Amino acid sequence: MATAEDDLEQFNQFVRERLGSTDRAHVSLVELMEEWQLQHPMDIQQAENVAAVQAAIEDFKNGDRGRPAGEVTRELRESLRTSKE
């Protein structure tokens, strides 16, 4: 298991690489942290994601086919009162 010091060193390296490959004026520390977290999920997050996927597979096996994406987005637009764009 990585220590906090290891994590910090790896994050530091990640930030330096990202800043070297992008326009620094258009990237924030928050965005870098969010990108880092997506690429390096914590064990509990990964376990929750695996459980959610397994539950979805079981639902599918039991006949649940979900809802059409168009139906869901239409409801979201109506509830948020946004345009179609």
PASEBA-1860 file (N, C-alpha, C; in nm, 3 decimals):
! residues 85
1> MATAEDDL> 0.084/-0.118/0.000/0.000/0.000/0.000/0.088/0.124/0.000 ~ 0.055/0.219/-0.084/0.134/0.341/-0.094/0.111/0.430/0.028 ~ 0.216/0.498/0.065/0.205/0.593/0.175/0.161/0.729/0.120 ~ 0.121/0.817/0.208/0.082/0.952/0.166/0.198/1.022/0.096 ~ 0.318/0.997/0.142/0.436/1.057/0.080/0.454/1.004/-0.063 ~ 0.433/0.874/-0.083/0.441/0.816/-0.217/0.335/0.877/-0.309 ~ 0.213/0.887/-0.258/0.104/0.945/-0.336/0.136/1.089/-0.375 ~ 0.188/1.165/-0.282/0.222/1.304/-0.309/0.330/1.314/-0.416
9> EQFNQFVR> 0.430/1.229/-0.409/0.538/1.230/-0.508/0.483/1.194/-0.646 ~ 0.396/1.095/-0.653/0.337/1.055/-0.781/0.246/1.164/-0.837 ~ 0.170/1.229/-0.749/0.083/1.339/-0.793/0.169/1.454/-0.844 ~ 0.275/1.485/-0.773/0.366/1.592/-0.813/0.422/1.564/-0.953 ~ 0.464/1.442/-0.978/0.516/1.403/-1.109/0.407/1.417/-1.216 ~ 0.287/1.372/-1.183/0.174/1.383/-1.275/0.147/1.529/-1.312 ~ 0.145/1.617/-1.212/0.118/1.759/-1.236/0.227/1.819/-1.325 ~ 0.351/1.789/-1.295/0.461/1.843/-1.376/0.451/1.797/-1.522
17> ERLGSTDR> 0.417/1.671/-1.543/0.401/1.620/-1.679/0.285/1.688/-1.750 ~ 0.174/1.702/-1.680/0.056/1.766/-1.742/0.083/1.912/-1.772 ~ 0.151/1.981/-1.682/0.180/2.122/-1.706/0.280/2.138/-1.820 ~ 0.364/2.040/-1.839/0.459/2.046/-1.949/0.397/2.017/-2.084 ~ 0.277/1.955/-2.083/0.216/1.916/-2.209/0.088/1.994/-2.241 ~ 0.060/2.099/-2.164/-0.064/2.174/-2.187/-0.038/2.322/-2.162 ~ -0.133/2.404/-2.205/-0.124/2.548/-2.181/-0.155/2.574/-2.034 ~ -0.056/2.617/-1.960/-0.072/2.637/-1.815/-0.183/2.734/-1.779
25> AHVSLVEL> -0.212/2.828/-1.866/-0.315/2.928/-1.836/-0.455/2.867/-1.838 ~ -0.469/2.748/-1.896/-0.602/2.689/-1.910/-0.622/2.564/-1.826 ~ -0.542/2.548/-1.722/-0.559/2.432/-1.635/-0.551/2.479/-1.490 ~ -0.640/2.425/-1.409/-0.641/2.463/-1.267/-0.596/2.344/-1.182 ~ -0.558/2.373/-1.061/-0.518/2.268/-0.969/-0.634/2.173/-0.941 ~ -0.753/2.229/-0.932/-0.873/2.146/-0.909/-0.892/2.048/-1.024 ~ -0.877/2.097/-1.148/-0.892/2.008/-1.264/-0.787/1.898/-1.263 ~ -0.665/1.935/-1.228/-0.557/1.836/-1.221/-0.587/1.731/-1.114
33> MEEWQLQH> -0.637/1.775/-1.000/-0.669/1.682/-0.892/-0.782/1.589/-0.933 ~ -0.884/1.643/-1.000/-0.996/1.560/-1.045/-0.949/1.456/-1.147 ~ -0.864/1.499/-1.239/-0.810/1.405/-1.338/-0.728/1.295/-1.269 ~ -0.648/1.336/-1.172/-0.566/1.240/-1.096/-0.657/1.139/-1.025 ~ -0.762/1.188/-0.961/-0.852/1.099/-0.887/-0.923/1.001/-0.981 ~ -0.958/1.045/-1.101/-1.021/0.954/-1.196/-0.925/0.844/-1.240 ~ -0.798/0.880/-1.254/-0.698/0.783/-1.297/-0.648/0.695/-1.183 ~ -0.666/0.740/-1.060/-0.616/0.668/-0.942/-0.724/0.658/-0.835
41> PMDIQQAE> -0.830/0.582/-0.864/-0.939/0.573/-0.765/-0.892/0.504/-0.636 ~ -0.951/0.546/-0.527/-0.921/0.482/-0.399/-0.983/0.343/-0.400 ~ -0.929/0.254/-0.319/-0.977/0.117/-0.315/-1.127/0.109/-0.292 ~ -1.180/0.192/-0.202/-1.324/0.186/-0.173/-1.406/0.231/-0.293 ~ -1.358/0.333/-0.366/-1.429/0.377/-0.485/-1.430/0.267/-0.590 ~ -1.316/0.202/-0.606/-1.307/0.096/-0.704/-1.400/-0.020/-0.666 ~ -1.406/-0.053/-0.539/-1.494/-0.160/-0.493/-1.641/-0.124/-0.517 ~ -1.677/0.003/-0.494/-1.814/0.047/-0.518/-1.847/0.041/-0.666
49> NVAAVQAA> -1.752/0.080/-0.751/-1.775/0.075/-0.896/-1.793/-0.068/-0.944 ~ -1.711/-0.158/-0.895/-1.722/-0.299/-0.933/-1.857/-0.355/-0.889 ~ -1.899/-0.322/-0.768/-2.028/-0.369/-0.717/-2.143/-0.315/-0.801 ~ -2.134/-0.189/-0.843/-2.240/-0.130/-0.926/-2.248/-0.199/-1.062 ~ -2.133/-0.227/-1.122/-2.132/-0.296/-1.251/-2.187/-0.437/-1.236 ~ -2.148/-0.507/-1.130/-2.199/-0.642/-1.107/-2.351/-0.640/-1.087 ~ -2.401/-0.541/-1.015/-2.546/-0.530/-0.994/-2.617/-0.504/-1.126 ~ -2.558/-0.419/-1.212/-2.618/-0.391/-1.342/-2.621/-0.516/-1.430
57> IEDFKNGD> -2.515/-0.595/-1.424/-2.511/-0.721/-1.500/-2.619/-0.816/-1.451 ~ -2.636/-0.826/-1.321/-2.742/-0.911/-1.266/-2.880/-0.862/-1.308 ~ -2.901/-0.730/-1.305/-3.029/-0.675/-1.350/-3.055/-0.713/-1.495 ~ -2.952/-0.701/-1.578/-2.965/-0.736/-1.720/-2.999/-0.883/-1.736 ~ -2.931/-0.970/-1.661/-2.959/-1.113/-1.667/-3.103/-1.144/-1.625 ~ -3.158/-1.061/-1.535/-3.294/-1.081/-1.487/-3.399/-1.010/-1.572 ~ -3.357/-0.959/-1.688/-3.453/-0.901/-1.781/-3.464/-0.750/-1.781 ~ -3.398/-0.683/-1.691/-3.405/-0.536/-1.687/-3.321/-0.480/-1.801
65> RGRPAGEV> -3.385/-0.412/-1.893/-3.313/-0.354/-2.007/-3.300/-0.203/-1.995 ~ -3.331/-0.150/-1.878/-3.317/-0.006/-1.859/-3.421/0.072/-1.937 ~ -3.388/0.199/-1.963/-3.479/0.285/-2.037/-3.402/0.347/-2.153 ~ -3.473/0.379/-2.260/-3.406/0.444/-2.374/-3.343/0.577/-2.332 ~ -3.223/0.601/-2.383/-3.149/0.723/-2.347/-3.230/0.848/-2.380 ~ -3.298/0.847/-2.493/-3.378/0.964/-2.532/-3.486/0.997/-2.430 ~ -3.547/0.895/-2.375/-3.651/0.914/-2.273/-3.592/0.978/-2.147 ~ -3.478/0.927/-2.106/-3.413/0.979/-1.985/-3.368/1.123/-2.006
73> TRELRESL> -3.304/1.153/-2.120/-3.258/1.290/-2.143/-3.374/1.386/-2.158 ~ -3.484/1.341/-2.218/-3.603/1.426/-2.228/-3.655/1.462/-2.089 ~ -3.661/1.365/-2.001/-3.705/1.391/-1.863/-3.610/1.485/-1.792 ~ -3.480/1.465/-1.813/-3.382/1.554/-1.751/-3.398/1.698/-1.800 ~ -3.416/1.713/-1.932/-3.436/1.848/-1.986/-3.560/1.913/-1.925 ~ -3.668/1.836/-1.917/-3.791/1.890/-1.859/-3.771/1.929/-1.713 ~ -3.703/1.843/-1.638/-3.686/1.872/-1.496/-3.591/1.988/-1.473 ~ -3.495/2.004/-1.565/-3.398/2.114/-1.551/-3.438/2.236/-1.634
81> RTSKE> -3.543/2.220/-1.712/-3.593/2.325/-1.800/-3.485/2.381/-1.890 ~ -3.416/2.291/-1.959/-3.313/2.332/-2.054/-3.362/2.309/-2.195 ~ -3.291/2.369/-2.289/-3.327/2.350/-2.429/-3.276/2.217/-2.478 ~ -3.311/2.181/-2.601/-3.266/2.055/-2.659/-3.118/2.055/-2.689 ~ -3.056/2.169/-2.701/-2.915/2.177/-2.738/-2.825/2.137/-2.625
END
